[in-house]
Amino acid sequence: MASLFDPLQAGALRLANRIVMAPLTRNRSPEAIPADVTATYYTQRASAGLIVSEATAISPQGQGYADVPGLYGTEQLDGWKRVTKSVHEAGGQIVCQLWHVGRISHNDLQPDGQPPVAPSAVTAQAKTYLIKDGAGSFAPTSAPRALDAGELPGIVQDYRHAARNAIAAGFDGVEIHAANGYLIDQFLKTGANQRTDDYGGSIENRARLLLEVTRAVVEEIGGDRTGIRLSPVTPANDIVDADPQPLFDHVVRELAPLGLAFVHVIEGATGGPRELDDRPFDYAAMKDAYRAAGGRAAWIANNGYDKTLAEQAVASGHADAVAFGRPFIANPDLVHRLRDNLPLAQIDKATLYGGGAKGYTDYPKAA
Ligand code: 8OZ
């Protein structure tokens, strides 16, 4: 029986344990450039079996919140190089989460104040985060414009280019962010996709962009350095699908031949309840569909896990590893605390988004 503290091979990634640091948006990268304090933050958490970086914009158009990092300019890459070097020196591994927000953005955050882009011109009932004159505030997302099919190859190219940049910046691989109501999830799900072309309507069509992006990234950096994050039923960012089970069973069947390093699944509502009465979903069936199609990737489960639940998940084979998000914010030495059953510190919600070292690099290790 596997334990949370056993090593795990996930494609080319060798995890020292099965505790993964989930991606966490922290809004501390002015000009989209990771700062020195960000290198400190990730390095403090390098005992995780794997770190998935905070969501990182693949292009200026893919940006949807103030002060999130990017992966398309030289200074951004130089900032990330400092992070990856420092994490590696501490014995950790880190992959970059590739992000295009789609309609979850604001005109003020888009190139030339243009509207954000989406599969269809349907505004999300959601909020984004702006910083003006040093003060952060949440604002409703702007009305998006529908992408022309002719623009999609350019977006796939942006993912490919960002994956290449991630490797150039020293990351061990990438995670494609296909979750939480952002661009790829908007294409997947009926609540945001009203297209009538090859990218809308049937499950095959709605999954097309996800698969084109993933194939391009795999071609660029290798499947064994590529992971993907999915959230079949989360309501985050006003997303919903009329029938998620066959949709996600199809997605993972199509991913199976690509030789991915990991598939990372958010169970339930991101950062909220693990079970949703109005959105039932069978995660085991989804994983079975993937394995039956020959998929060998490590299966990472996420959302609301504690040590007991995580140990059960790994021991039973429900997952190969478990990702922890918020617990890693207040507990840089989370692996040590879980192993030794030490108490966990609680997060300060006021310092989650934006600011500097406070609530970022000043959470101490256990005594
Ligand atoms: C919290 C705040 C802003 C963005 C996600 C990238 O939900 C995010 C995110 C989370 O995946």
Boltz pocket constraint, residues with backbone or C-beta under 6 A from the ligand:
constraints:
  - pocket:
      binder: B
      contacts: [[A, 25], [A, 55], [A, 65], [A, 179], [A, 180], [A, 236], [A, 270]]
      max_distance: 6.0
